[in-house]
Amino acid sequence: MLKKRRSFRRQKVCKYCVDKIDAIDFKDIKRLRNFISDRGKIIPRRISGNCALHQRQLATAIRRARSIAMLPFAADLS
């Protein structure tokens, strides 16, 4: 009989918890761009590895940055 191999996946860690950042600033565009897909969507928590608290703060910060035109709402498909 064939044995099934279990692959070990390393658990993702929250980048904000590692850097000990309490509040996410919407003006920090360089850091926010890492959590936006090429289509302009917010990357989900299970993919980004953020904790629940920071993922909620991140989503709010991205929405605020979009509303003042620091980040695009959608990708430029031209």
Backbone bond lengths (Angstrom), bond angles and torsions (degrees), N, CA, C in turn:
res aa  C-N    CA-C-N  psi(-1)  N-CA   C-N-CA  omega(-1)  CA-C   N-CA-C  phi
1 M - - - 1.450 - - 1.526 109.84 -
2 L 1.309 113.01 149.28 1.458 118.98 178.94 1.524 110.43 -88.09
3 K 1.309 114.90 136.34 1.466 119.58 176.70 1.518 109.14 -90.10
4 K 1.310 114.84 139.34 1.463 119.18 176.23 1.522 108.42 -83.16
5 R 1.309 115.38 131.30 1.452 119.71 178.00 1.516 109.62 -90.28
6 R 1.284 115.08 132.84 1.453 119.20 176.59 1.518 108.33 -95.84
7 S 1.304 115.31 123.91 1.459 118.51 178.82 1.522 109.08 -88.61
8 F 1.307 115.56 135.44 1.455 121.33 179.90 1.518 109.30 -90.26
9 R 1.309 115.67 120.76 1.450 121.03 177.07 1.509 109.12 -103.41
10 R 1.297 115.50 129.69 1.453 119.85 179.12 1.525 109.22 -73.93
11 Q 1.317 116.55 132.31 1.458 120.90 -179.51 1.516 109.78 -70.51
12 K 1.320 115.36 133.56 1.453 120.03 179.74 1.519 109.59 -76.14
13 V 1.303 115.92 147.16 1.453 120.87 -179.92 1.525 109.24 -114.68
14 C 1.302 114.97 150.25 1.459 121.14 179.86 1.535 108.86 -72.48
15 K 1.322 116.79 124.04 1.463 120.76 -178.80 1.519 111.66 -66.63
16 Y 1.320 115.99 -29.99 1.460 119.41 179.95 1.522 111.68 -75.50
17 C 1.319 117.56 -34.58 1.474 120.30 176.98 1.528 110.62 -70.65
18 V 1.323 116.92 -37.48 1.459 120.88 179.37 1.533 110.33 -64.50
19 D 1.338 116.52 -41.95 1.466 121.29 179.80 1.529 112.57 -83.06
20 K 1.348 116.77 -0.84 1.459 124.05 -179.91 1.532 112.18 55.54
21 I 1.344 115.11 48.65 1.453 121.85 176.63 1.524 107.54 -97.24
22 D 1.334 116.60 122.95 1.464 120.65 -177.32 1.527 111.83 -81.02
23 A 1.322 116.23 -50.84 1.461 120.33 -176.67 1.530 109.53 -117.98
24 I 1.321 115.43 139.91 1.455 120.82 179.77 1.519 108.38 -92.79
25 D 1.332 116.09 127.47 1.459 121.65 -176.93 1.525 109.87 -94.14
26 F 1.331 117.31 131.63 1.457 120.81 -178.86 1.520 112.43 -74.04
27 K 1.326 117.39 -11.01 1.467 120.43 178.53 1.523 112.66 -87.60
28 D 1.322 117.21 -7.79 1.465 122.28 179.23 1.540 108.83 -86.38
29 I 1.320 115.83 77.24 1.463 122.06 -172.39 1.528 112.12 -67.56
30 K 1.315 117.93 -36.33 1.476 120.66 -178.49 1.522 111.10 -60.09
31 R 1.316 116.88 -42.10 1.464 120.62 -179.76 1.528 111.38 -73.76
32 L 1.328 117.14 -36.55 1.465 120.65 -179.06 1.526 112.48 -68.30
33 R 1.326 117.16 -32.20 1.471 120.68 -178.68 1.532 112.61 -63.53
34 N 1.324 117.07 -24.12 1.467 120.44 178.14 1.521 112.32 -68.30
35 F 1.325 117.05 -19.47 1.459 121.37 -176.25 1.520 112.52 -108.40
36 I 1.334 116.50 19.61 1.464 121.75 177.00 1.523 107.76 -121.93
37 S 1.340 116.54 134.50 1.464 120.22 179.88 1.531 110.18 -73.96
38 D 1.317 115.93 173.63 1.463 119.93 179.71 1.526 111.71 -67.30
39 R 1.324 116.58 -19.08 1.471 121.33 176.20 1.523 112.35 -85.59
40 G 1.329 117.02 -10.37 1.451 120.87 179.92 1.513 113.98 98.39
41 K 1.319 117.47 8.42 1.467 120.95 -179.42 1.528 110.28 -90.03
42 I 1.326 115.32 153.17 1.467 121.45 177.35 1.528 108.14 -75.71
43 I 1.322 116.89 128.55 1.465 121.67 -179.24 1.523 109.20 -72.46
44 P 1.349 117.82 132.30 1.460 120.04 -177.37 1.525 113.19 -68.62
45 R 1.303 113.90 163.56 1.470 121.78 -174.83 1.517 112.72 -63.55
46 R 1.326 118.27 -38.37 1.458 120.90 -177.92 1.520 111.97 -67.11
47 I 1.325 117.32 -22.25 1.468 120.84 178.17 1.530 110.45 -93.47
48 S 1.326 117.06 -42.90 1.459 119.87 -177.14 1.522 112.72 -73.99
49 G 1.339 116.82 -29.68 1.452 120.05 179.57 1.510 114.28 87.98
50 N 1.327 117.41 7.66 1.466 120.39 179.39 1.516 111.07 -72.99
51 C 1.332 115.10 155.51 1.460 119.16 172.98 1.529 107.96 -77.21
52 A 1.322 117.32 166.96 1.466 121.64 -174.71 1.528 112.02 -62.01
53 L 1.320 116.13 -42.14 1.462 120.64 -179.09 1.525 111.40 -61.13
54 H 1.319 116.40 -49.45 1.456 119.83 -177.75 1.522 112.20 -72.79
55 Q 1.326 118.72 -28.78 1.461 120.31 177.44 1.533 110.08 -66.70
56 R 1.326 117.01 -38.98 1.472 120.03 177.42 1.524 110.81 -66.79
57 Q 1.335 116.42 -42.70 1.470 119.85 177.58 1.515 110.97 -64.64
58 L 1.319 116.67 -37.61 1.461 122.14 179.87 1.522 111.10 -64.12
59 A 1.330 116.62 -45.04 1.466 120.87 179.55 1.526 110.90 -62.03
60 T 1.330 116.26 -41.76 1.463 120.36 178.28 1.523 110.67 -64.81
61 A 1.319 117.11 -42.18 1.470 121.24 -179.93 1.526 111.03 -65.01
62 I 1.321 117.40 -39.96 1.467 120.63 178.99 1.526 110.14 -65.83
63 R 1.332 117.15 -41.88 1.468 120.46 178.50 1.528 111.47 -63.79
64 R 1.321 116.33 -39.32 1.470 119.25 178.00 1.523 111.14 -67.28
65 A 1.327 117.17 -41.77 1.461 120.67 178.89 1.531 111.18 -64.73
66 R 1.328 116.89 -34.04 1.465 120.62 176.69 1.517 111.19 -68.12
67 S 1.330 116.48 -40.11 1.468 119.61 -175.68 1.526 112.30 -68.23
68 I 1.324 118.19 -26.24 1.469 119.98 176.81 1.528 111.14 -102.97
69 A 1.329 116.21 17.69 1.473 124.56 171.72 1.525 113.69 64.76
70 M 1.326 117.32 32.88 1.460 120.28 173.04 1.523 110.47 -89.96
71 L 1.334 116.13 -26.21 1.466 123.07 176.46 1.521 108.76 -126.10
72 P 1.326 117.91 148.64 1.469 119.44 179.01 1.533 111.60 -77.08
73 F 1.334 116.51 150.57 1.446 121.22 175.10 1.518 110.90 -74.76
74 A 1.333 116.57 -37.61 1.465 121.81 -179.33 1.518 108.96 -139.02
75 A 1.328 114.86 166.13 1.460 119.67 179.57 1.521 110.27 -73.72
76 D 1.301 115.66 151.40 1.464 121.40 177.23 1.522 108.04 -84.34
77 L 1.323 117.49 106.78 1.447 122.22 -175.02 1.523 113.34 -100.17
78 S 1.315 117.73 29.16 1.462 119.51 -178.61 1.510 112.55 -89.21
